[in-house]
Amino acid sequence: MHYLTIDRFEAEWAVVECGGLIFELPRFLLPPEAKEGDVLSLELRQEAEETNRRRERVRRLVDDLFEP
């Protein structure tokens, strides 16, 4: 599990710190009640079904482009 600390908000962005790295996240990804100084847990999962669905969609688009 990884943790992010909200440093501050800049318009629609949240400036966060994680493991000594500072970066921005779109504010809409955070819980609505999140505020400066809050610690958030972060867990990323591979979504195989969604990945396959998107790959198939792109494959069909490419096929349509290059169909004789």
C-alpha positions in Angstrom: 0.0 0.0 0.0 1.3 3.5 -0.8 0.3 6.7 0.8 -0.1 10.2 -0.6 -0.1 13.4 1.5 -2.1 16.3 0.1 0.2 19.3 0.2 -2.1 21.9 -1.4 -4.7 22.6 -4.0 -4.1 24.7 -7.1 -7.3 25.3 -9.0 -8.5 21.8 -10.2 -5.2 20.1 -9.2 -4.1 18.5 -5.9 -0.3 18.7 -5.3 0.6 15.5 -3.4 3.7 13.9 -2.0 4.5 10.2 -2.2 7.8 8.7 -1.2 9.6 12.0 -1.5 8.1 12.7 -5.0 5.8 15.7 -5.5 3.3 15.6 -8.3 -0.2 16.8 -9.3 -3.4 14.8 -9.6 -6.7 16.0 -11.0 -8.8 17.0 -8.0 -11.7 15.0 -9.2 -9.8 11.8 -8.4 -9.7 12.6 -4.7 -12.6 12.1 -2.3 -14.7 15.3 -2.1 -14.0 15.8 1.6 -10.2 15.6 1.1 -8.2 18.6 2.4 -4.7 19.8 2.8 -2.6 17.6 5.1 -4.8 14.5 4.6 -3.2 11.2 3.9 -4.7 9.0 1.2 -4.1 5.4 0.5 -3.3 4.4 -3.1 -3.7 1.0 -4.6 -3.4 0.4 -8.3 -4.7 -2.7 -9.9 -4.3 -4.1 -13.4 -7.7 -4.2 -15.1 -7.3 -7.0 -17.6 -10.9 -7.0 -18.8 -10.9 -3.2 -19.5 -7.5 -3.5 -21.1 -8.7 -6.2 -23.5 -11.9 -4.3 -24.3 -9.8 -1.2 -25.3 -7.3 -3.2 -27.3 -10.1 -4.7 -29.3 -11.7 -1.4 -29.9 -8.4 0.0 -31.2 -7.8 -3.1 -33.3 -11.2 -2.6 -35.0 -10.5 1.1 -35.6 -7.1 0.2 -37.2 -8.8 -2.5 -39.3 -11.4 0.0 -40.5 -8.7 2.4 -41.5 -6.7 0.0 -43.6 -9.5 -2.0 -45.1 -9.3 -2.1 -48.9 
